[in-house]
Structure formats: structure tokens, C-alpha cells
Amino acid sequence: MSTVLLIAGSDSSGGAGVVRDVRTLTRLDTRALCVVTAVTAQSDANLSAVHVVPASLVRAQMTAAPVVLDPVLETSSGGELLDDPGRHALCAALLPRTTLLTPNIPEAAALLGTRIARSEEELLEQARALLSLGAGAVLLKGGHGDSPDATDLLLAAHAPPLWLRAPRIRAVRRGTGCALSAAIAAGLAAGLELAAACDRAKQHVTELLQHDD
């Protein structure tokens, strides 16, 4: 059985964060190791409290591994999880060590300090800008778009853009970004190439939106 090291915050409601990650890996027959970065008190509707785990304790939990970084900047209900200094540190210290960065459309804009992309041309431009910050590859998730398809953009250095499309499902689920990044990590741990791991993960999230709690 493959093993993935999860580095994530805990969600007291169980809908997102490390709980969703572990659930995803379990369904994909992957063993989970966990590093907890923050403890949150939240529900589907709001975030009421956040306790950030000290960096020394986070460091003590970690070991070297392929890094899939999902930059969760706020909760689905709008509560802020990472302040401006934290975003700058993420870009400066984490991105150069990241195998794959998986922001959604608003997160990409926030990391770059620019407006939200409205077209595939703008998505490609922002993915290139994020790639230039040091990540090995970028998967810009299109779930927040308004096109008939939910289209994700995978961009890696020295490779053509790859558009991953699936019919848009009009369902609201918390933790889909967590599930996607965990599923990609599971694929990479199992030896899949990056594009194949992303494609399989997208299929998993599509099924999650159709059938799961």
C-alpha cells in the first residue's frame, strides 16, 4: 500500500481539511500519515475559531515527500485561514519545494495579487505566473468558473497546457479541493504520471459531487 503524508488543518465539522483528506486516501487504498497545521472550529456556515500549530511542532511532524500544495486561503463560508504574511511566506518558502500547486480561481488571483481570471487565456496567464514562482507544476482548478464544463488547467515547465474537462455539477460540497489534492497525492504515491494522477483525481471528485456526503 502506498503512503501519503498529509499536511493540513483539522476541521471540527469533518467536511474538509485532514478528515476529508484521510477519507479520500482510504477510498483510494492509500495509507495516510498526518501533520496537523491548525485546529479550527467551524461548520458549513461559518468559521468561529482557529488555533495555528507552532511552526516548530509542524516541523517536528514532517518528513521529506513529494509535495502537492493546496493553498487553502479561506473556508467555504469565507473565514480567513491565511493572512497576508502567511501568503507571502507560502510563495517564497513553499512554492519552490512544491511538486504541484492546486489553487482554485480566486486563490490563484489572491496569490498573484491580481483580478480573478474570466477566460481560458487569463487562466493560462495566471498559471504561467504561478509556475514562475517556483512550483514544479500548477493545476488551476475551474470549479469557481461559470462555463458549462468544470475545466481545470494543468501546466508544467516545458510541457504544453493540458485542459481537464468534466460536466459541471450544480452541487455544493465542502472539502472538494481537499479531496482533489489528496487524490492526486495518492496517484503520485502509486507511481502515476502527474497528468494521469490529476485526471484520476478529477474523476474521483466528480463522483464525490454526484454521490457522496
Salt bridges, closest charged atoms under 4 A:
ASP11 OD2 - ARG174 NH2 2.65
ASP44 OD1 - ARG174 NH1 2.87
ASP70 OD1 - LYS141 NZ 3.17
GLU120 OE2 - ARG165 NH1 2.97
GLU122 OE2 - ARG115 NH2 2.43
ASP152 OD2 - LYS202 NZ 3.04
ASP212 OD2 - ARG20 NH1 3.75
ASP212 OD2 - ARG27 NH1 2.29
ASP213 OD1 - ARG23 NH1 3.75
